[in-house]
Protein backbone atom coordinates (compact mmCIF):
# COMPACT_ATOMS: atom_id res chain seq x y z
CA UNK A 1 0.00 0.00 0.00
CA UNK A 2 1.34 3.43 -0.95
CA UNK A 3 1.68 5.91 1.89
CA UNK A 4 -0.03 9.34 1.53
CA UNK A 5 1.74 11.92 -0.69
CA UNK A 6 4.53 9.47 -1.59
CA UNK A 7 6.80 10.31 -4.50
CA UNK A 8 9.47 12.65 -5.78
CA UNK A 9 8.95 16.40 -5.25
CA UNK A 10 10.94 19.44 -6.33
CA UNK A 11 11.60 21.73 -3.38
CA UNK A 12 10.48 24.64 -5.51
CA UNK A 13 12.74 27.67 -5.82
CA UNK A 14 11.50 31.26 -5.85
CA UNK A 15 11.57 33.71 -8.74
CA UNK A 16 12.80 37.15 -7.72
CA UNK A 17 13.13 40.47 -9.52
CA UNK A 18 16.59 42.00 -9.94
CA UNK A 19 15.95 44.14 -6.83
CA UNK A 20 15.20 41.03 -4.77
CA UNK A 21 11.42 41.43 -4.60
CA UNK A 22 9.12 38.51 -5.39
CA UNK A 23 8.44 38.15 -9.12
CA UNK A 24 5.22 36.37 -10.17
CA UNK A 25 6.41 36.41 -13.80
CA UNK A 26 9.70 34.70 -13.01
CA UNK A 27 7.91 32.27 -10.71
CA UNK A 28 5.59 31.33 -13.59
CA UNK A 29 8.62 30.69 -15.84
CA UNK A 30 10.27 28.54 -13.18
CA UNK A 31 7.05 26.60 -12.54
CA UNK A 32 6.68 25.88 -16.25
CA UNK A 33 10.16 24.35 -16.45
CA UNK A 34 9.85 22.28 -13.28
CA UNK A 35 6.46 20.90 -14.27
CA UNK A 36 8.04 19.41 -17.41
CA UNK A 37 10.20 17.12 -15.26
CA UNK A 38 7.42 14.60 -14.67
CA UNK A 39 7.81 14.68 -10.89
CA UNK A 40 5.14 13.60 -8.43
CA UNK A 41 4.61 17.16 -7.27
CA UNK A 42 6.00 20.39 -5.86
CA UNK A 43 7.01 21.33 -2.34
CA UNK A 44 6.34 25.05 -2.14
CA UNK A 45 7.76 27.69 0.21
CA UNK A 46 10.55 25.72 1.82
CA UNK A 47 14.23 26.49 2.45
CA UNK A 48 15.00 25.96 -1.25
CA UNK A 49 12.52 28.75 -1.94
CA UNK A 50 14.44 31.07 0.42
CA UNK A 51 11.42 31.12 2.73
CA UNK A 52 13.50 32.18 5.71
CA UNK A 53 14.30 35.41 3.86
CA UNK A 54 10.79 36.10 2.55
CA UNK A 55 7.91 37.83 4.29
CA UNK A 56 4.67 36.04 5.05
CA UNK A 57 2.87 38.20 2.49
CA UNK A 58 5.31 37.08 -0.22
CA UNK A 59 4.90 33.42 0.73
CA UNK A 60 1.12 33.80 0.55
CA UNK A 61 1.44 35.32 -2.91
CA UNK A 62 3.79 32.56 -4.04
CA UNK A 63 1.32 29.91 -2.89
CA UNK A 64 -1.31 31.53 -5.10
CA UNK A 65 0.95 31.88 -8.16
CA UNK A 66 1.96 28.22 -7.94
CA UNK A 67 -1.64 27.08 -7.47
CA UNK A 68 -2.64 28.90 -10.67
CA UNK A 69 0.00 27.01 -12.67
CA UNK A 70 -0.41 23.60 -11.10
CA UNK A 71 -4.06 22.56 -11.12
CA UNK A 72 -3.21 18.95 -11.93
CA UNK A 73 -0.12 18.64 -9.75
CA UNK A 74 0.17 17.47 -6.16
CA UNK A 75 1.21 20.44 -4.03
CA UNK A 76 2.69 20.43 -0.53
CA UNK A 77 2.96 23.86 1.10
CA UNK A 78 5.81 24.38 3.51
CA UNK A 79 4.35 26.66 6.20
CA UNK A 80 7.03 26.58 8.90
CA UNK A 81 7.60 30.13 10.14
CA UNK A 82 9.22 31.64 13.23
CA UNK A 83 5.73 32.51 14.51
CA UNK A 84 3.08 29.82 14.95
CA UNK A 85 0.47 32.42 14.01
CA UNK A 86 2.14 32.93 10.64
CA UNK A 87 2.44 29.17 10.16
CA UNK A 88 -1.29 28.75 10.71
CA UNK A 89 -2.05 31.66 8.37
CA UNK A 90 0.04 30.03 5.63
CA UNK A 91 -1.55 26.64 6.29
CA UNK A 92 -5.10 27.93 6.02
CA UNK A 93 -4.28 29.84 2.85
CA UNK A 94 -2.84 26.66 1.30
CA UNK A 95 -6.01 24.80 2.24
CA UNK A 96 -8.12 27.53 0.59
CA UNK A 97 -6.07 27.30 -2.60
CA UNK A 98 -6.49 23.54 -2.90
CA UNK A 99 -3.06 22.31 -1.79
CA UNK A 100 -2.92 18.63 -1.00
CA UNK A 101 -0.63 18.69 2.03
CA UNK A 102 1.41 20.80 4.41
CA UNK A 103 4.90 20.63 5.83
CA UNK A 104 6.83 22.65 8.39
CA UNK A 105 10.25 23.00 9.89
CA UNK A 106 10.21 22.61 13.66
CA UNK A 107 10.40 25.95 15.49
CA UNK A 108 14.05 27.02 15.48
CA UNK A 109 14.26 30.75 16.20
CA UNK A 110 15.26 29.89 19.78
CA UNK A 111 16.60 26.72 21.44
CA UNK A 112 13.15 25.16 21.85
CA UNK A 113 12.70 21.99 23.89
CA UNK A 114 11.26 18.79 22.46
CA UNK A 115 8.08 19.50 24.45
CA UNK A 116 7.76 22.89 22.74
CA UNK A 117 8.37 21.30 19.33
CA UNK A 118 5.64 18.75 20.02
CA UNK A 119 3.26 21.52 21.12
CA UNK A 120 3.98 23.47 17.92
CA UNK A 121 3.22 20.52 15.67
CA UNK A 122 0.17 19.59 17.74
CA UNK A 123 -1.30 23.07 17.22
CA UNK A 124 -0.37 23.26 13.54
CA UNK A 125 -1.75 19.86 12.56
CA UNK A 126 -5.09 20.81 14.05
CA UNK A 127 -5.36 24.10 12.13
CA UNK A 128 -6.60 22.38 8.94
CA UNK A 129 -7.55 18.87 7.86
CA UNK A 130 -4.65 18.63 5.40
CA UNK A 131 -2.03 15.92 6.01
CA UNK A 132 1.10 17.38 7.58
CA UNK A 133 4.68 16.34 6.83
CA UNK A 134 6.94 17.28 9.76
CA UNK A 135 10.65 17.84 9.41
CA UNK A 136 13.92 16.54 10.86
CA UNK A 137 16.77 18.76 9.62
CA UNK A 138 19.59 19.20 12.19
CA UNK A 139 21.74 21.17 9.70
CA UNK A 140 19.07 23.90 9.77
CA UNK A 141 17.78 23.71 13.35
CA UNK A 142 21.10 23.06 15.07
CA UNK A 143 20.12 19.75 16.69
CA UNK A 144 18.25 16.52 16.02
CA UNK A 145 14.82 15.87 17.50
CA UNK A 146 14.71 12.96 19.94
CA UNK A 147 13.39 9.71 18.49
CA UNK A 148 10.67 9.50 21.15
CA UNK A 149 9.44 13.00 20.25
CA UNK A 150 9.40 12.24 16.53
CA UNK A 151 7.33 9.12 17.14
CA UNK A 152 4.89 11.08 19.32
CA UNK A 153 4.57 13.75 16.62
CA UNK A 154 4.01 11.12 13.91
CA UNK A 155 1.12 9.76 16.00
CA UNK A 156 -0.78 13.09 15.92
CA UNK A 157 -4.07 12.76 13.97
CA UNK A 158 -3.23 14.83 10.86
CA UNK A 159 0.50 14.09 10.71
CA UNK A 160 1.10 11.92 7.64
CA UNK A 161 4.86 11.64 7.76
CA UNK A 162 8.32 13.18 7.95
CA UNK A 163 10.86 14.83 5.70
CA UNK A 164 14.17 13.41 6.92
CA UNK A 165 17.18 15.55 6.00
CA UNK A 166 19.86 13.98 8.13
CA UNK A 167 22.73 11.57 7.60
CA UNK A 168 21.70 9.49 10.63
CA UNK A 169 20.63 6.54 8.52
CA UNK A 170 20.14 4.27 11.53
CA UNK A 171 17.57 6.72 12.85
CA UNK A 172 15.78 6.65 9.49
CA UNK A 173 15.68 2.86 9.54
CA UNK A 174 14.28 2.86 13.08
CA UNK A 175 11.55 5.31 12.09
CA UNK A 176 10.68 3.10 9.11
CA UNK A 177 10.25 0.08 11.38
CA UNK A 178 8.41 1.87 14.17
CA UNK A 179 5.95 3.75 11.97
CA UNK A 180 5.57 1.76 8.73
CA UNK A 181 2.47 3.70 7.67
CA UNK A 182 4.18 7.10 7.93
CA UNK A 183 5.32 8.71 4.68
CA UNK A 184 9.08 9.20 4.95
CA UNK A 185 10.77 11.56 2.49
CA UNK A 186 14.55 11.76 2.20
CA UNK A 187 16.00 15.23 1.79
CA UNK A 188 19.66 14.95 0.76
CA UNK A 189 19.72 14.87 -3.06
CA UNK A 190 23.32 13.69 -3.39
CA UNK A 191 22.71 10.52 -1.31
CA UNK A 192 19.03 9.85 -2.10
CA UNK A 193 19.90 6.24 -2.87
CA UNK A 194 20.88 5.70 0.77
CA UNK A 195 17.47 6.79 2.02
CA UNK A 196 15.59 4.94 -0.71
CA UNK A 197 17.14 1.55 0.05
CA UNK A 198 16.21 2.02 3.71
CA UNK A 199 12.57 2.46 2.82
CA UNK A 200 12.01 6.15 2.11
CA UNK A 201 8.74 6.73 0.24
CA UNK A 202 10.25 9.44 -1.95
CA UNK A 203 12.45 12.49 -1.97
CA UNK A 204 12.16 16.27 -1.76
CA UNK A 205 15.10 18.19 -3.13
CA UNK A 206 16.49 21.43 -4.50
CA UNK A 207 18.29 19.99 -7.52
CA UNK A 208 15.06 18.26 -8.57
CA UNK A 209 14.05 21.70 -9.94
CA UNK A 210 16.61 21.24 -12.72
CA UNK A 211 17.22 17.47 -12.83
CA UNK A 212 13.83 16.07 -11.91
CA UNK A 213 13.96 13.47 -14.67
CA UNK A 214 17.23 12.15 -13.26
CA UNK A 215 15.73 11.65 -9.80
CA UNK A 216 12.61 9.99 -11.21
CA UNK A 217 14.87 7.57 -13.09
CA UNK A 218 16.95 7.00 -9.95
CA UNK A 219 13.86 6.16 -7.93
CA UNK A 220 12.60 3.80 -10.65
CA UNK A 221 15.98 2.03 -10.65
CA UNK A 222 15.73 1.53 -6.88
CA UNK A 223 12.17 0.21 -7.12
CA UNK A 224 13.13 -2.24 -9.86
CA UNK A 225 16.19 -3.46 -7.95
CA UNK A 226 18.69 -2.19 -10.54
CA UNK A 227 21.42 -1.18 -8.10
CA UNK A 228 24.07 -0.63 -10.77
CA UNK A 229 21.88 1.89 -12.62
CA UNK A 230 20.86 3.55 -9.36
CA UNK A 231 24.51 4.01 -8.43
CA UNK A 232 25.29 5.46 -11.86
CA UNK A 233 22.49 8.01 -11.60
CA UNK A 234 23.35 8.90 -8.02
CA UNK A 235 26.92 9.60 -9.09
CA UNK A 236 25.67 12.17 -11.62
CA UNK A 237 23.65 13.82 -8.85
CA UNK A 238 26.71 13.89 -6.59
CA UNK A 239 28.86 15.47 -9.32
CA UNK A 240 26.26 18.18 -9.81
CA UNK A 241 25.85 18.91 -6.09
CA UNK A 242 29.64 18.99 -5.60
CA UNK A 243 29.81 21.70 -8.26
CA UNK A 244 27.05 23.68 -6.55
CA UNK A 245 28.92 23.65 -3.25
CA UNK A 246 31.63 25.78 -4.84
CA UNK A 247 29.14 28.60 -5.50
CA UNK A 248 26.54 28.05 -2.80
CA UNK A 249 23.64 25.75 -3.63
CA UNK A 250 20.88 28.30 -4.28
CA UNK A 251 23.06 30.91 -6.04
CA UNK A 252 24.44 28.08 -8.15
CA UNK A 253 21.00 26.72 -8.98
CA UNK A 254 19.84 30.16 -10.09
CA UNK A 255 22.98 30.48 -12.22
CA UNK A 256 22.15 27.10 -13.78
CA UNK A 257 18.75 28.37 -14.85
CA UNK A 258 20.37 31.50 -16.28
CA UNK A 259 22.71 29.25 -18.27
CA UNK A 260 19.60 27.67 -19.80
CA UNK A 261 18.11 31.07 -20.68
CA UNK A 262 15.55 31.00 -17.84
CA UNK A 263 15.88 34.10 -15.66
CA UNK A 264 14.70 33.45 -12.10
CA UNK A 265 16.59 36.35 -10.55
CA UNK A 266 19.18 36.59 -7.78
CA UNK A 267 19.07 35.04 -4.34
CA UNK A 268 17.82 37.36 -1.65
CA UNK A 269 20.40 39.22 0.42
CA UNK A 270 22.39 38.43 2.40
CA UNK A 271 22.76 35.21 0.38
CA UNK A 272 25.47 35.70 -2.24
CA UNK A 273 27.30 33.80 -4.96
CA UNK A 274 30.46 32.43 -3.30
CA UNK A 275 32.72 32.47 -6.37
CA UNK A 276 33.60 35.46 -8.54
CA UNK A 277 33.35 33.27 -11.64
CA UNK A 278 30.33 31.37 -10.35
CA UNK A 279 28.16 31.79 -13.44
CA UNK A 280 30.96 30.51 -15.67
CA UNK A 281 31.60 27.52 -13.42
CA UNK A 282 27.93 26.58 -13.38
CA UNK A 283 27.60 27.03 -17.15
CA UNK A 284 30.42 24.50 -17.55
CA UNK A 285 28.75 22.17 -15.06
CA UNK A 286 25.38 22.06 -16.82
CA UNK A 287 27.17 21.54 -20.16
CA UNK A 288 28.91 18.38 -18.95
CA UNK A 289 27.48 15.53 -21.07
CA UNK A 290 26.41 13.38 -18.13
CA UNK A 291 24.49 16.34 -16.63
CA UNK A 292 23.18 17.85 -19.88
CA UNK A 293 21.59 14.50 -20.78
CA UNK A 294 19.04 15.04 -17.98
CA UNK A 295 18.22 18.70 -18.59
CA UNK A 296 14.91 19.34 -20.36
N, C-alpha and C positions, 0 to 999 in steps of 0.2 A: 504494500500500500504506500502511495506517495504521500509524504508529509506536506502540510499546507505551505504554499508559496515556494516550494522547492524549485531549484534551477539556477541558471547563471545570469547575473544582473550586473549591468554597468553601474558603478557608483558615479552617477552623472556629474560632469563638470559644469561650471557656470560661465555663461557668456557675459563678458563685461565690455563696456565702452572704453575708449582710450584713456578717459579720465578716471577709470575705476568704478564707475557707477554701473548698476545692473542694466544689461542690454537685452530686451526681449527679442530684437532682430537676430542678434548673434546667438542667443539661446535657441531660437527656432532653427538656425543653420546647424548648430551642434546636434540638436535632437534629430534632425533629418538624417545626418550621417550615422549616428549611433543606432537608430532604428533599422538601418540597412544591415546590421551585423547579424540579425537573426537570433538575438539573445532572448532569454525567457522574460526579461523585463528590465525596468530601470529603478534604481535606488536614488531618490531625489533629495537633495538638501543635506547631504552628509559632508564629512571632512573633505572628500574629493571635490565637492562643490564649494569649498572655502566657507562653509557655513559659519565657522567660528569668527569670521571677519565680516559677515553680512548682518544687516539689521533684520529684525523680525518682519518688518514691512517688505523688505526685498525677498525674503524667503517665501512669504505668502504670495507675492507676485510670481515668483518662479514656479511655485506649485501650480498656479493657474495657467501659465504659459505652457508648461509641460503637459498638463491635462488636455489642453486644446489640441496638441499635436499627437497625442497618444491614446486615442479612444479605444483602440483594440490591443493595448499593451498592458501587461500587469505592472502596476506602479506601487512601490513602497516609499512612503514619505518618511525621511529621517526628521524627527521633530525634537531631538535632544537640544535643549537650550540651557544656559546658566540658570534661568528662572523657570520653575515649574509652571507658573502662570503662562509664560510664553510657549512652553512645550504643549500645554493643553490647547492654547489658541491655535497653534500650528496643526495639532492633531485634529481638531474639530473642523478646521478649514479643509484639510485633506479628505476627511469623511464627506464633507459637502461636495467636493469636487469629484468624488467617485473613485478615490484611491482604494486599492485593494488591501493594503496593510500599512503598518507604522513600524518605525524603529527609533531607537534613541540611545545615545551614549548615556552611561551613568552620570550622575552629577559629579562635576570635577573642578568646579571653581574654587573649592576649598577642600581640605583633607576630610571628606565625609566618611563616616563609619559605615560598615556593612548594614547596620540597622537603618541608617538614613537612606542608603541606596535602595534597600528593600521598600522603604516607605515611599520613595519617589516613584518606583516602578508600580507599586500597588495603586497609587493615586492615578498615574498616567494610564494604566491599562483599563481603569474604570471610566475614563473620560469619554470613550467611544466604544462601539462594539467591534471595531476593526481588530484583527489579530496583530499582536505586537511582537516584534523581534527585538530582544534586548541585546546588550553589547558587552563583550569582554575585550578590552583593548588597552593593556597596560602601558604600551608605548605612548598613548595619548593621555591616560588618566594618572599615570605615575605609579600604579600598583595593580596587581591582580585582585579580582574579587574572590573571596573564599568559596571553595566548592560548595559548602553547605548553603551559603547564601544564594549562589547561582541556582541550585536545585530548588530552593524555596521560591525564588522568583519564577522559575520555569513552571511551577505548580499553580501560579496565579491564573484565574479563569480565562483571561483574554491573551495570555502570553503564549505565542505559538512556537517560539524558538529563540535562537541565539546566533548572533554574528560573532564568530570567534576569530579575533585577530591577535594571535599569540603564537609563540613557538613552543609552548608547553604541550607537546603532542600527547603526552600521557594524560593530561587533564582532559583534552578533547576526547580521547578514547574512553575515559571514565564517564564523561557526560553522555556519550553515545550509548553506553551500556545502561546507565542509570535512568535515562529518559529517552527510550527508543522512539517515542512518538513525537518528540520535539524536532523541529526543523533546525538543523545546524548548518550554518553557512561558514565557509572558510574565507578569511580576508586577506591573506598574503598571496598576491598574484604569482610571485616568483617561485613559490613552493606549493602551489595549489594541489599538486599531485599528492603531497604528503597528507593533506587533510582529506582528500577524496578517498584514498585507500583506507583511511581510518573511519570512513562512514559519513563524511560530510554530505549533505543533501544538495550542495551547490556552492557557488562562490559569488562574492560581491567584490568588485575590484576597479581600481582607477584605470589601469591599462586596458580594461575591457572596452572603454570608450573608443579606442583606436583599433584594437586587435580582438574584438569580440568573436570573430569567426575562429580565431586560433583557440580561444578558450572553450568554445563549443566543441571543437574537434578534440581538444584535450579531454574534456569530460566524456565524450563518446568513447574515446579510446579506453578510458578507465572502466566505463560501464561494460564494454565488450571484452575486457580482460587483456587488451593489447598493450602490455607494459612497455615493450620496446618503442611503440609509436608514442605512447604517453610521455616517455622520457625524452624522446626527440622534440616533441612540442613544448615540453616544459623547459628544455634547454633554450629554445628560441625566446620564450618569455623571460628567462633569467638574463639572457644577453641584453634584451631590450631594457629591462629594469636596471641592470648594472649601468647602462649608458645614461639613464635618467638620473641616477644618483650623482652623477658628475655635475648636473645642472640644477638639481632640486627637482623632485618628481612633478609637481604641478607646473612650475615654469617650463620644464622640459616637455610635458604633455602639450601645453599650449603652443610651444614652438613646433612640435610635431604637426599639429593641425595647420599652423601657418605654412609649414613646408608643403602641405598638400593643397594650399590655396584656400583654406577655410579659416577665416579670421574669427577667433573667439575672444580676442582681447588679451590684456595682461593679467597677471595675478594681482590680487589686491594687496596694497601696502599694509604691513611692511615686508611681505613676501617678495623676494627678488630672485632673478636669475643668478646662479652662483658662479657662472663662468662667463668671461668677457666674450668669448666666441661661442656661446651656448647655442645660438640658432644654427650656426654652421655645423657644430658637432651633431645636433639632433637631425639636421637635414641629411648628414652622412649616415646616421643610424637608421633612419626610415628607408634609405635607399639600399641598405644591405639586402642582398637577394633573399636571404632566409626570412627577413622581416617584411620586405615589400610584397612577398607572396601572399601575405595575410591582410594586406591593407585594401579596403574596398576602393 
